[in-house]
């Protein structure tokens, strides 16, 4: 039996292998649906975001406020190059002997001492004109929060061809320096500067600085911090000191000056460069003697112009003779003194010495006790009584009569009830007391006996550095 085929009926096509695959595998994805294109798009979007953020940061940086922020931040970190890029240094407000206002000076300043800026905050910005703004800020220091302002100008240059450049206008600080004689100049933040004695001005950047006085054989080195941050003017304030060698030169110069004064013969020599005076007029001439060391409490000071002055205390005794008085009379002279000095790099000279009472009080020497003073005065009064003369030098007794064959006799204890005082201004020790002394004598050949016209005494003593020294005993009353 055979199969019959109907006429005009199409045959069924054969099924191919490809037709049996999944329909999804036969669809090709569009480009934006492919993974590599999605990654590229994400990267592009991120780049746009980063670019926008960078633009915002740069735009914020290249503003007047940004320039101030960068400058203060550079000062905080000690970044001299970064700080210099943000500023434009104006001409000093007045002529100065020395200008230290370049980048090298800024670097040296930050290396020596950074300004004290613990933190800062930009408060406001005010446009003054098209290219100038005034930026106000505050900054914290150990002593509290301070306020300040910077004038900031826009330059014609563009950063990255887009952003305007701003610079702080920095006006130098005028540092006023006064140097005494005998110094060798100064150094500012390690930079040596030759300056003469007297007043000078230096233009420095308005930052913190360290100024060192250049030492010599006479004047010692000294480093002085100067806080000139945002300051238009500063004065270097310091107190010079002498070296050890300078102090020895000073003592020797003062001693030489006192030796010269001791050669004077007038009782009041305080009018011509010497300090000593007996305090009243006296005819004739005499001799001066120095008691003790006038440099034992010496001190050197510098006035507002840094002229050098040495101060201390002196003790001198004036001795003279008077007709009819047995022995040499003595008068004490003591007080504080002020010696005017002339300093050189390797020498000190004294131009004059003046008496002064404007000095700190002296301390009483331990050895200058009441008993030590009395131990000198008691025997001296006995010696006064033993002298067979009507007028005895440095003794308290007196006889108002024409007399010969004079004999004195001391009665009782002249130290009973005596008072001892110490003068803190002059260093004198005095003993105040009463005495009883009779005198026998001949009046035109006739014997007489009476008491001393004076009955009180004041004894003057000096401390010579090792012990008390009796100068004189004067009668009173």
HURASUL-V6697 format. One line per field, one symbol per residue. psi: psi as a letter, one per 20 degrees, with the letter a starting at -180 (. if undefined). Layout:
psi->???
//
This chain:
psi->pqpqppqjpqqpqqprhhiirqhhijppqrgiiqhhhggghghgghhggghgghgggghhgmrghhggghghhhggikngghghhiqoprqqiqqqhppmkahghgghghhgoqqnnhrrppgrppphahjpqooqrqqprhjapqqrqpppqpriqppkjgpqpqppoppqpoopppprqirkarpokioppoqrqbprqpprqmaqrpppppqahgpqqpppponjokphqqpoproqqqrghhghgggghggghhhghiiqiqhnjjiljqiqqiirqpqarbqqpppaoijhkqqprpahjkppppqaqqpqppprqppipprpqqpqpqarroppqoqrhjqpqphrpqqqjmrqqqppqhilrghhghhhgghhhhhghipmqgoppkqiqqomroqrlppqppqaoiipjqppqpoihijqpqppaqqoprpprpolipqqparqhqiqqoppqqojhhrqppgroqqr.
//
